[in-house]
């Protein structure tokens, strides 16, 4: 994956904006991977971060707006 695409990933943007710590994103990624392997419903990184209390809905909106998706 080209570096520029990594700059627009949800976790990268949330970290750069100071909303979460890298450790929070790594934890959310681990949860996402384990859930995918278990065959449970796929959850987005932002949803997992929100459910863990690491990010607010306003911050999620700001990240998504920055990502232009």
N, CA, C and O atoms as a CHARMM CRD file, in Angstrom:
* protein
*
  276
    1    1 UNK  N      0.84700  -1.17700   0.00000 PROA 1      0.00000
    2    1 UNK  CA     0.00000   0.00000   0.00000 PROA 1      0.00000
    3    1 UNK  C      0.89200   1.23900   0.00000 PROA 1      0.00000
    4    1 UNK  O      1.78700   1.35600   0.83700 PROA 1      0.00000
    5    2 UNK  N      0.65800   2.16200  -0.92800 PROA 2      0.00000
    6    2 UNK  CA     1.47200   3.37400  -0.97100 PROA 2      0.00000
    7    2 UNK  C      1.34800   4.17900   0.31800 PROA 2      0.00000
    8    2 UNK  O      0.31000   4.17200   0.98200 PROA 2      0.00000
    9    3 UNK  N      2.42500   4.86700   0.65100 PROA 3      0.00000
   10    3 UNK  CA     2.47300   5.65800   1.88600 PROA 3      0.00000
   11    3 UNK  C      1.33000   6.67000   1.94300 PROA 3      0.00000
   12    3 UNK  O      0.72200   6.83700   3.00000 PROA 3      0.00000
   13    4 UNK  N      1.02300   7.34300   0.84600 PROA 4      0.00000
   14    4 UNK  CA    -0.04200   8.35300   0.85200 PROA 4      0.00000
   15    4 UNK  C     -1.37700   7.76100   1.28200 PROA 4      0.00000
   16    4 UNK  O     -2.15000   8.43000   1.96800 PROA 4      0.00000
   17    5 UNK  N     -1.66300   6.52400   0.89600 PROA 5      0.00000
   18    5 UNK  CA    -2.91600   5.89000   1.30800 PROA 5      0.00000
   19    5 UNK  C     -2.92300   5.66000   2.81200 PROA 5      0.00000
   20    5 UNK  O     -3.97300   5.77900   3.44500 PROA 5      0.00000
   21    6 UNK  N     -1.78200   5.33400   3.39400 PROA 6      0.00000
   22    6 UNK  CA    -1.70800   5.13200   4.84500 PROA 6      0.00000
   23    6 UNK  C     -1.98700   6.42300   5.58900 PROA 6      0.00000
   24    6 UNK  O     -2.52700   6.39300   6.69500 PROA 6      0.00000
   25    7 UNK  N     -1.62800   7.56200   5.00200 PROA 7      0.00000
   26    7 UNK  CA    -1.86700   8.86200   5.63300 PROA 7      0.00000
   27    7 UNK  C     -3.34300   9.17300   5.76300 PROA 7      0.00000
   28    7 UNK  O     -3.71600  10.01600   6.57800 PROA 7      0.00000
   29    8 UNK  N     -4.20100   8.51700   4.98300 PROA 8      0.00000
   30    8 UNK  CA    -5.63500   8.78900   5.00400 PROA 8      0.00000
   31    8 UNK  C     -6.42400   7.71000   5.73800 PROA 8      0.00000
   32    8 UNK  O     -7.65400   7.71500   5.69300 PROA 8      0.00000
   33    9 UNK  N     -5.74800   6.79100   6.40800 PROA 9      0.00000
   34    9 UNK  CA    -6.44900   5.75100   7.15700 PROA 9      0.00000
   35    9 UNK  C     -6.98800   6.35700   8.45000 PROA 9      0.00000
   36    9 UNK  O     -6.38100   7.26300   9.02100 PROA 9      0.00000
   37   10 UNK  N     -8.12600   5.85200   8.90400 PROA 10     0.00000
   38   10 UNK  CA    -8.80700   6.42500  10.06700 PROA 10     0.00000
   39   10 UNK  C     -7.87200   6.55200  11.27600 PROA 10     0.00000
   40   10 UNK  O     -7.76500   7.62300  11.87300 PROA 10     0.00000
   41   11 UNK  N     -7.20900   5.46900  11.62600 PROA 11     0.00000
   42   11 UNK  CA    -6.33900   5.48200  12.80200 PROA 11     0.00000
   43   11 UNK  C     -5.20500   6.47300  12.68800 PROA 11     0.00000
   44   11 UNK  O     -4.87400   7.15700  13.65700 PROA 11     0.00000
   45   12 UNK  N     -4.60500   6.55900  11.51000 PROA 12     0.00000
   46   12 UNK  CA    -3.50000   7.49900  11.28900 PROA 12     0.00000
   47   12 UNK  C     -3.96600   8.93200  11.46600 PROA 12     0.00000
   48   12 UNK  O     -3.30300   9.73300  12.12600 PROA 12     0.00000
   49   13 UNK  N     -5.10500   9.25200  10.87800 PROA 13     0.00000
   50   13 UNK  CA    -5.64400  10.61100  10.99200 PROA 13     0.00000
   51   13 UNK  C     -6.01000  10.92500  12.44200 PROA 13     0.00000
   52   13 UNK  O     -5.71800  12.01400  12.93400 PROA 13     0.00000
   53   14 UNK  N     -6.64200   9.98000  13.12000 PROA 14     0.00000
   54   14 UNK  CA    -7.04300  10.20400  14.51800 PROA 14     0.00000
   55   14 UNK  C     -5.82800  10.44300  15.41500 PROA 14     0.00000
   56   14 UNK  O     -5.87700  11.26700  16.32800 PROA 14     0.00000
   57   15 UNK  N     -4.74500   9.72300  15.15300 PROA 15     0.00000
   58   15 UNK  CA    -3.51000   9.92500  15.92700 PROA 15     0.00000
   59   15 UNK  C     -2.91300  11.28700  15.61300 PROA 15     0.00000
   60   15 UNK  O     -2.55400  12.03000  16.52700 PROA 15     0.00000
   61   16 UNK  N     -2.80000  11.62900  14.32400 PROA 16     0.00000
   62   16 UNK  CA    -2.20800  12.91000  13.92500 PROA 16     0.00000
   63   16 UNK  C     -2.98800  14.09500  14.47100 PROA 16     0.00000
   64   16 UNK  O     -2.40900  15.13800  14.77400 PROA 16     0.00000
   65   17 UNK  N     -4.31500  13.93600  14.59900 PROA 17     0.00000
   66   17 UNK  CA    -5.13800  15.01700  15.15000 PROA 17     0.00000
   67   17 UNK  C     -5.06900  15.06200  16.68000 PROA 17     0.00000
   68   17 UNK  O     -5.59900  15.98400  17.29900 PROA 17     0.00000
   69   18 UNK  N     -4.42100  14.07400  17.28300 PROA 18     0.00000
   70   18 UNK  CA    -4.27900  14.05300  18.73400 PROA 18     0.00000
   71   18 UNK  C     -5.49300  13.51900  19.46900 PROA 18     0.00000
   72   18 UNK  O     -5.62200  13.72000  20.67700 PROA 18     0.00000
   73   19 UNK  N     -6.38800  12.83900  18.75500 PROA 19     0.00000
   74   19 UNK  CA    -7.60300  12.32200  19.37800 PROA 19     0.00000
   75   19 UNK  C     -7.34900  11.02400  20.13600 PROA 19     0.00000
   76   19 UNK  O     -7.99700  10.76200  21.14900 PROA 19     0.00000
   77   20 UNK  N     -6.42100  10.21600  19.66000 PROA 20     0.00000
   78   20 UNK  CA    -6.11800   8.92800  20.28700 PROA 20     0.00000
   79   20 UNK  C     -4.61000   8.69800  20.26600 PROA 20     0.00000
   80   20 UNK  O     -3.86900   9.37000  19.54900 PROA 20     0.00000
   81   21 UNK  N     -4.18600   7.74400  21.06200 PROA 21     0.00000
   82   21 UNK  CA    -2.78200   7.34200  21.10200 PROA 21     0.00000
   83   21 UNK  C     -2.59000   6.14900  20.16600 PROA 21     0.00000
   84   21 UNK  O     -3.53800   5.41000  19.90200 PROA 21     0.00000
   85   22 UNK  N     -1.37200   5.95800  19.66600 PROA 22     0.00000
   86   22 UNK  CA    -1.11700   4.79100  18.81600 PROA 22     0.00000
   87   22 UNK  C     -1.54700   3.47700  19.47600 PROA 22     0.00000
   88   22 UNK  O     -2.05100   2.57700  18.80500 PROA 22     0.00000
   89   23 UNK  N     -1.34600   3.37200  20.78500 PROA 23     0.00000
   90   23 UNK  CA    -1.71400   2.15200  21.49800 PROA 23     0.00000
   91   23 UNK  C     -3.21300   1.86500  21.40100 PROA 23     0.00000
   92   23 UNK  O     -3.63000   0.70900  21.33600 PROA 23     0.00000
   93   24 UNK  N     -4.02100   2.93700  21.39100 PROA 24     0.00000
   94   24 UNK  CA    -5.47400   2.77700  21.25900 PROA 24     0.00000
   95   24 UNK  C     -5.84000   2.19600  19.90100 PROA 24     0.00000
   96   24 UNK  O     -6.70200   1.32300  19.80000 PROA 24     0.00000
   97   25 UNK  N     -5.17600   2.68700  18.85500 PROA 25     0.00000
   98   25 UNK  CA    -5.44300   2.19800  17.50400 PROA 25     0.00000
   99   25 UNK  C     -4.98000   0.75800  17.36500 PROA 25     0.00000
  100   25 UNK  O     -5.67300  -0.06000  16.76100 PROA 25     0.00000
  101   26 UNK  N     -3.81400   0.43700  17.91900 PROA 26     0.00000
  102   26 UNK  CA    -3.32300  -0.94200  17.86100 PROA 26     0.00000
  103   26 UNK  C     -4.28700  -1.89000  18.56400 PROA 26     0.00000
  104   26 UNK  O     -4.55200  -2.98900  18.07800 PROA 26     0.00000
  105   27 UNK  N     -4.81000  -1.46000  19.70800 PROA 27     0.00000
  106   27 UNK  CA    -5.78000  -2.28000  20.43900 PROA 27     0.00000
  107   27 UNK  C     -7.04100  -2.49500  19.59400 PROA 27     0.00000
  108   27 UNK  O     -7.56200  -3.60700  19.51000 PROA 27     0.00000
  109   28 UNK  N     -7.52000  -1.41800  18.97300 PROA 28     0.00000
  110   28 UNK  CA    -8.71900  -1.52800  18.13400 PROA 28     0.00000
  111   28 UNK  C     -8.46400  -2.43600  16.92800 PROA 28     0.00000
  112   28 UNK  O     -9.33500  -3.21200  16.53300 PROA 28     0.00000
  113   29 UNK  N     -7.28000  -2.33500  16.35400 PROA 29     0.00000
  114   29 UNK  CA    -6.93400  -3.19100  15.21400 PROA 29     0.00000
  115   29 UNK  C     -6.88500  -4.65900  15.63700 PROA 29     0.00000
  116   29 UNK  O     -7.35400  -5.53700  14.91300 PROA 29     0.00000
  117   30 UNK  N     -6.31800  -4.91300  16.80600 PROA 30     0.00000
  118   30 UNK  CA    -6.25700  -6.29100  17.30800 PROA 30     0.00000
  119   30 UNK  C     -7.66300  -6.85300  17.51200 PROA 30     0.00000
  120   30 UNK  O     -7.94600  -7.99200  17.13800 PROA 30     0.00000
  121   31 UNK  N     -8.53300  -6.04900  18.10300 PROA 31     0.00000
  122   31 UNK  CA    -9.92300  -6.46300  18.30300 PROA 31     0.00000
  123   31 UNK  C    -10.57800  -6.74300  16.95900 PROA 31     0.00000
  124   31 UNK  O    -11.25200  -7.76000  16.79400 PROA 31     0.00000
  125   32 UNK  N    -10.38300  -5.84500  15.99900 PROA 32     0.00000
  126   32 UNK  CA   -10.98800  -6.00800  14.67800 PROA 32     0.00000
  127   32 UNK  C    -10.51100  -7.30200  14.00600 PROA 32     0.00000
  128   32 UNK  O    -11.31500  -8.04400  13.44000 PROA 32     0.00000
  129   33 UNK  N     -9.22600  -7.56400  14.07000 PROA 33     0.00000
  130   33 UNK  CA    -8.66300  -8.77500  13.45600 PROA 33     0.00000
  131   33 UNK  C     -9.22000 -10.02800  14.12600 PROA 33     0.00000
  132   33 UNK  O     -9.63100 -10.96700  13.44300 PROA 33     0.00000
  133   34 UNK  N     -9.23600 -10.04600  15.44500 PROA 34     0.00000
  134   34 UNK  CA    -9.74600 -11.22000  16.16100 PROA 34     0.00000
  135   34 UNK  C    -11.22200 -11.46400  15.84700 PROA 34     0.00000
  136   34 UNK  O    -11.64100 -12.60500  15.64900 PROA 34     0.00000
  137   35 UNK  N    -11.99900 -10.39200  15.80400 PROA 35     0.00000
  138   35 UNK  CA   -13.41900 -10.54200  15.47300 PROA 35     0.00000
  139   35 UNK  C    -13.59200 -11.06000  14.04500 PROA 35     0.00000
  140   35 UNK  O    -14.46400 -11.88800  13.78400 PROA 35     0.00000
  141   36 UNK  N    -12.77200 -10.57800  13.13300 PROA 36     0.00000
  142   36 UNK  CA   -12.85500 -11.05300  11.74900 PROA 36     0.00000
  143   36 UNK  C    -12.50400 -12.54000  11.67100 PROA 36     0.00000
  144   36 UNK  O    -13.15000 -13.29300  10.94100 PROA 36     0.00000
  145   37 UNK  N    -11.49100 -12.95900  12.41500 PROA 37     0.00000
  146   37 UNK  CA   -11.10600 -14.36700  12.42500 PROA 37     0.00000
  147   37 UNK  C    -12.18800 -15.24200  13.04500 PROA 37     0.00000
  148   37 UNK  O    -12.37300 -16.39200  12.64400 PROA 37     0.00000
  149   38 UNK  N    -12.90600 -14.69000  14.02900 PROA 38     0.00000
  150   38 UNK  CA   -13.98500 -15.43100  14.67800 PROA 38     0.00000
  151   38 UNK  C    -15.25200 -15.46000  13.82100 PROA 38     0.00000
  152   38 UNK  O    -16.18600 -16.21200  14.09900 PROA 38     0.00000
  153   39 UNK  N    -15.26500 -14.64400  12.79500 PROA 39     0.00000
  154   39 UNK  CA   -16.43000 -14.60600  11.91400 PROA 39     0.00000
  155   39 UNK  C    -17.56700 -13.75200  12.43600 PROA 39     0.00000
  156   39 UNK  O    -18.69200 -13.85500  11.94700 PROA 39     0.00000
  157   40 UNK  N    -17.29300 -12.91100  13.42000 PROA 40     0.00000
  158   40 UNK  CA   -18.33900 -12.02000  13.92200 PROA 40     0.00000
  159   40 UNK  C    -18.47400 -10.82000  12.99300 PROA 40     0.00000
  160   40 UNK  O    -17.67800 -10.63500  12.07200 PROA 40     0.00000
  161   41 UNK  N    -19.49000 -10.01300  13.24900 PROA 41     0.00000
  162   41 UNK  CA   -19.75300  -8.85000  12.40000 PROA 41     0.00000
  163   41 UNK  C    -18.54700  -7.91700  12.38400 PROA 41     0.00000
  164   41 UNK  O    -17.96200  -7.61800  13.42500 PROA 41     0.00000
  165   42 UNK  N    -18.18300  -7.46100  11.18100 PROA 42     0.00000
  166   42 UNK  CA   -17.04400  -6.55500  11.01700 PROA 42     0.00000
  167   42 UNK  C    -17.38500  -5.18400  11.60000 PROA 42     0.00000
  168   42 UNK  O    -18.42200  -4.60000  11.28600 PROA 42     0.00000
  169   43 UNK  N    -16.48800  -4.68200  12.45800 PROA 43     0.00000
  170   43 UNK  CA   -16.65300  -3.33300  13.00300 PROA 43     0.00000
  171   43 UNK  C    -15.50400  -2.46800  12.52300 PROA 43     0.00000
  172   43 UNK  O    -14.37500  -2.94000  12.39300 PROA 43     0.00000
  173   44 UNK  N    -15.78800  -1.21500  12.26300 PROA 44     0.00000
  174   44 UNK  CA   -14.76900  -0.27100  11.84000 PROA 44     0.00000
  175   44 UNK  C    -13.91100   0.14600  13.03500 PROA 44     0.00000
  176   44 UNK  O    -14.34900   0.08700  14.18400 PROA 44     0.00000
  177   45 UNK  N    -12.69600   0.56300  12.74400 PROA 45     0.00000
  178   45 UNK  CA   -11.76200   0.98800  13.79300 PROA 45     0.00000
  179   45 UNK  C    -12.38400   2.12500  14.61600 PROA 45     0.00000
  180   45 UNK  O    -12.30200   2.11900  15.84400 PROA 45     0.00000
  181   46 UNK  N    -12.99400   3.08200  13.95000 PROA 46     0.00000
  182   46 UNK  CA   -13.61900   4.20100  14.66300 PROA 46     0.00000
  183   46 UNK  C    -14.71400   3.74900  15.61300 PROA 46     0.00000
  184   46 UNK  O    -14.84700   4.28600  16.71300 PROA 46     0.00000
  185   47 UNK  N    -15.49200   2.77200  15.19700 PROA 47     0.00000
  186   47 UNK  CA   -16.55200   2.24200  16.05400 PROA 47     0.00000
  187   47 UNK  C    -15.96000   1.58700  17.29700 PROA 47     0.00000
  188   47 UNK  O    -16.45800   1.77600  18.40600 PROA 47     0.00000
  189   48 UNK  N    -14.90400   0.82100  17.10300 PROA 48     0.00000
  190   48 UNK  CA   -14.26500   0.15500  18.24100 PROA 48     0.00000
  191   48 UNK  C    -13.66700   1.19000  19.18500 PROA 48     0.00000
  192   48 UNK  O    -13.82200   1.08000  20.40200 PROA 48     0.00000
  193   49 UNK  N    -12.98900   2.18700  18.64200 PROA 49     0.00000
  194   49 UNK  CA   -12.40300   3.24300  19.48000 PROA 49     0.00000
  195   49 UNK  C    -13.48700   3.97200  20.27000 PROA 49     0.00000
  196   49 UNK  O    -13.29600   4.29400  21.44300 PROA 49     0.00000
  197   50 UNK  N    -14.63100   4.23100  19.62100 PROA 50     0.00000
  198   50 UNK  CA   -15.73700   4.91200  20.29500 PROA 50     0.00000
  199   50 UNK  C    -16.31400   4.04200  21.41100 PROA 50     0.00000
  200   50 UNK  O    -16.56800   4.52100  22.51700 PROA 50     0.00000
  201   51 UNK  N    -16.51900   2.75600  21.10900 PROA 51     0.00000
  202   51 UNK  CA   -17.08500   1.85800  22.11000 PROA 51     0.00000
  203   51 UNK  C    -16.14500   1.66800  23.30700 PROA 51     0.00000
  204   51 UNK  O    -16.60500   1.40900  24.41900 PROA 51     0.00000
  205   52 UNK  N    -14.84500   1.79200  23.08700 PROA 52     0.00000
  206   52 UNK  CA   -13.87400   1.68800  24.18200 PROA 52     0.00000
  207   52 UNK  C    -13.76500   3.01200  24.94500 PROA 52     0.00000
  208   52 UNK  O    -13.11700   3.06700  25.99000 PROA 52     0.00000
  209   53 UNK  N    -14.38900   4.07500  24.43700 PROA 53     0.00000
  210   53 UNK  CA   -14.35200   5.37400  25.10000 PROA 53     0.00000
  211   53 UNK  C    -13.11400   6.19100  24.78300 PROA 53     0.00000
  212   53 UNK  O    -12.79100   7.13500  25.50300 PROA 53     0.00000
  213   54 UNK  N    -12.41700   5.83500  23.70900 PROA 54     0.00000
  214   54 UNK  CA   -11.17800   6.52900  23.35300 PROA 54     0.00000
  215   54 UNK  C    -11.40000   7.74300  22.46200 PROA 54     0.00000
  216   54 UNK  O    -10.52400   8.60100  22.35100 PROA 54     0.00000
  217   55 UNK  N    -12.57300   7.82100  21.82300 PROA 55     0.00000
  218   55 UNK  CA   -12.83400   8.89400  20.86600 PROA 55     0.00000
  219   55 UNK  C    -14.31900   9.25500  20.93100 PROA 55     0.00000
  220   55 UNK  O    -15.16200   8.40700  21.22700 PROA 55     0.00000
  221   56 UNK  N    -14.62400  10.50800  20.65300 PROA 56     0.00000
  222   56 UNK  CA   -16.01900  10.95400  20.67700 PROA 56     0.00000
  223   56 UNK  C    -16.60800  10.90300  19.26300 PROA 56     0.00000
  224   56 UNK  O    -15.88100  10.78900  18.27500 PROA 56     0.00000
  225   57 UNK  N    -17.93100  10.99000  19.19100 PROA 57     0.00000
  226   57 UNK  CA   -18.56700  11.00300  17.87100 PROA 57     0.00000
  227   57 UNK  C    -18.17800  12.26400  17.09900 PROA 57     0.00000
  228   57 UNK  O    -18.03500  12.22000  15.87700 PROA 57     0.00000
  229   58 UNK  N    -18.00700  13.37300  17.79300 PROA 58     0.00000
  230   58 UNK  CA   -17.57200  14.61400  17.13400 PROA 58     0.00000
  231   58 UNK  C    -16.18300  14.43500  16.52500 PROA 58     0.00000
  232   58 UNK  O    -15.92700  14.89300  15.41200 PROA 58     0.00000
  233   59 UNK  N    -15.29700  13.77600  17.24700 PROA 59     0.00000
  234   59 UNK  CA   -13.95400  13.53800  16.73400 PROA 59     0.00000
  235   59 UNK  C    -13.99000  12.57500  15.54700 PROA 59     0.00000
  236   59 UNK  O    -13.24000  12.74600  14.58600 PROA 59     0.00000
  237   60 UNK  N    -14.85200  11.57100  15.61100 PROA 60     0.00000
  238   60 UNK  CA   -15.00200  10.64400  14.47800 PROA 60     0.00000
  239   60 UNK  C    -15.44500  11.41700  13.24300 PROA 60     0.00000
  240   60 UNK  O    -14.90400  11.22200  12.15400 PROA 60     0.00000
  241   61 UNK  N    -16.42800  12.29300  13.41400 PROA 61     0.00000
  242   61 UNK  CA   -16.90600  13.10500  12.28900 PROA 61     0.00000
  243   61 UNK  C    -15.77800  13.94800  11.70100 PROA 61     0.00000
  244   61 UNK  O    -15.67300  14.09400  10.48300 PROA 61     0.00000
  245   62 UNK  N    -14.93500  14.50200  12.57400 PROA 62     0.00000
  246   62 UNK  CA   -13.82300  15.33200  12.11600 PROA 62     0.00000
  247   62 UNK  C    -12.80400  14.50800  11.32300 PROA 62     0.00000
  248   62 UNK  O    -12.28600  14.96500  10.30400 PROA 62     0.00000
  249   63 UNK  N    -12.52300  13.30000  11.79800 PROA 63     0.00000
  250   63 UNK  CA   -11.59000  12.42100  11.09400 PROA 63     0.00000
  251   63 UNK  C    -12.15100  12.05700   9.72900 PROA 63     0.00000
  252   63 UNK  O    -11.45000  12.15300   8.72200 PROA 63     0.00000
  253   64 UNK  N    -13.41800  11.63700   9.69000 PROA 64     0.00000
  254   64 UNK  CA   -14.03700  11.22900   8.42600 PROA 64     0.00000
  255   64 UNK  C    -14.08000  12.40200   7.45100 PROA 64     0.00000
  256   64 UNK  O    -13.83400  12.22600   6.25800 PROA 64     0.00000
  257   65 UNK  N    -14.38900  13.59400   7.94900 PROA 65     0.00000
  258   65 UNK  CA   -14.42700  14.78000   7.10300 PROA 65     0.00000
  259   65 UNK  C    -13.03700  15.05300   6.50400 PROA 65     0.00000
  260   65 UNK  O    -12.92100  15.39900   5.32900 PROA 65     0.00000
  261   66 UNK  N    -11.99800  14.89500   7.31300 PROA 66     0.00000
  262   66 UNK  CA   -10.62900  15.09600   6.83500 PROA 66     0.00000
  263   66 UNK  C    -10.25600  14.07500   5.76500 PROA 66     0.00000
  264   66 UNK  O     -9.56300  14.38700   4.79600 PROA 66     0.00000
  265   67 UNK  N    -10.74000  12.83300   5.96800 PROA 67     0.00000
  266   67 UNK  CA   -10.42800  11.75300   5.03000 PROA 67     0.00000
  267   67 UNK  C    -11.17000  11.92200   3.71900 PROA 67     0.00000
  268   67 UNK  O    -10.81600  11.30700   2.71400 PROA 67     0.00000
  269   68 UNK  N    -12.21800  12.77000   3.73000 PROA 68     0.00000
  270   68 UNK  CA   -13.00800  13.04000   2.54200 PROA 68     0.00000
  271   68 UNK  C    -13.62000  11.75800   1.96500 PROA 68     0.00000
  272   68 UNK  O    -13.50900  11.47600   0.77100 PROA 68     0.00000
  273   69 UNK  N    -14.27600  10.98300   2.86100 PROA 69     0.00000
  274   69 UNK  CA   -14.93600   9.76800   2.40000 PROA 69     0.00000
  275   69 UNK  C    -16.43200   9.86400   2.59800 PROA 69     0.00000
  276   69 UNK  O    -17.16000   8.92900   2.26600 PROA 69     0.00000
